[in-house]
């Protein structure tokens, strides 16, 4: 019923949307410069058309955070969600610092190997911090950035840097209203 790589605790899920998403979670070995071996990364993808969405959950969560939203968005456009390095069901290799830089590097490698075109990047909570950091570092990968109840990594407001320096790329901050 559930993929074998998920922990047995997934069998305790009762909500229909959680059960449905858990059944379609996939795992991919993502090569990164962070270590010799690829990192087993969990994700889900639904939908087919349009600019792909990439949903990033908060750090204390997993891609199951989007159990209700993913199927609704997938009716309109290709929609991905991924567990960030060290969180959710993605592998937690020993010896990594799980710093913002490593999380961003892993996410970029996932994007390069799995999606390969600009996305509307959606980050919730600390996933918003990862999304913002990713968008600033890899503007070619991000068509639009959506932050939901976001926090940040830096003591200074890096969102203002992104908003004020739009001329460096075609990225724009936008509210997620048309989906």
N, C-alpha and C positions, 0 to 999 in steps of 0.2 A: 504493500500500500504506500509506504514512504520510501524514499531513497535510502539505501543501506548506510550511507555516510552520516546521516542525521542521528543524533543521540536517541536512545530509547525513550527519553522523556517526551519526545514529540508525540508519542502514543497517548499522552494525557491531554492533548488538545481537544477541546470540545466545540469551539466556535466554528461554524461552517466555513467562513472565509479563511480562517487559520488552517483548517484541514485542507482546503482546496489549494492554498498557496504552498503548503508543506509538500504536497504531492508533486508539484512541478519544479521545486527547487533543484537546480543542477549544480554540479561541481566541475570546475575546470582547473587544470594545472597551468598557472600563469608564471611564465619566466620573467624574472626581475633581476636587476643588478644587486639586489639586497643580499642574496645568498646563492650558492651553487644550484641547489635544487629548486624547482618551481614551487610556488605556493598554491596549495589547493584552495581555491576561491569559490565561494558559493554565490549564486545569483539566480534570478528568475527573469524571464523575458516573455512578454505577450504582445500581441498586436503586430501590424505590418507596415502601415503607411506613415508618411510624413517624417518630420524631423524627430529623431528618437529622443525620448525622455530618459534620463538616468536619475533614479531616486536614491539618495544617500540617507540611511537611517542615522539616528543619534548613536553616540558611542556606548550607551548602556543598553542598546537594543540590537535587533537583528532586522533583516529584510522583512520579517513578519510584521514589522511596524506598519508596512504599507499593504496589509492584507485586504483592506477594504478599498483602498484607492487604486491599486494596480489594475484590477479588472475593469474599473470604470474608465481609467485613462487609456487602457489598451483598446477600448472600443473606438477611440479616435486616432491613435498613433502608436507606433512601436514604443514599448515602455519596458525599461530595464530597471532592476534594483539589484544592488550588490552589497554583500557584507564587507565592510572595510577591514583592512589588515588588523588582526588581533581581536576582532569583535564578531558577534553573531556566530555563524557556523563556519566562517573562514578559518583556515589553519592558523595556529599560533606557534610558529617555529621558535625554538629556544635560541637565544643569542641576539635577537632583534630588540631594538630600543622602543619600537612602536611610537616613534616620534611623529610630529606632523609631517616632517620631510619624508619619512619612510612610508607613512600612510598615503601621501600624495604620489610618491614614486610607484607604489603598488597600484594605485588607482589608475595612473597614467598607463602602466603596462597592461592593465585590464582593458582600458579603452582602446589601446593600440591593437591588441590581439583579438578583441571580441566585437567592437563597435566600428571603429575606424572612420568615423565621420562626425562632424560637429553635433553636439547634443544640447538639449535644454536640460541643464543641470539643476536638480532640485535637492536642496539639503535641509533636513529638519534637525533642529537643536544643534548638537555638536557636529552633525553631518553637514550643517550649514557652514560651519567653520572650515571643514575639509573642502566643501564645494567652493567657497570663496578663495581659499588658498590655491586650489587646483586651477580655478579660472584665471587667477592672476599669473600663475606660472605657465599655463598652457592655453593661452587665449585662442589658439587655432582649434582647440578641441571643444570649445564652448560657444554655442550660438546665442544662448540666453542663460541667465542665472536667476534662480528663484530661491529665496531664503525663507524658511518657515520657522519662526520662533528661534532664530539663529543666535549662536554665541560665536566668539572668535578665539583665535589662538594667541594673538598679540595683545599687549596692554594698551596699545594705541588702536584707534578705530581704523582697521584696514579696509572696511567697506567704503569709507570716504575716498580712499586712494583709488579704488575700483570705479566708483561713480564719477569722480573728478577727472579721471584719466581715460575716458572712453575713446579718445582719439587714437590710442595705441592699438586698438582692435575694433572689431565690429560688435563687440559684446555690449549688452545693455542690461541693466537691472530692470526687472519687470515684476509686476504682481501676477500671480498665477490665476487669472480670471477667466480666460477663454476656454479652459478645458473642463 
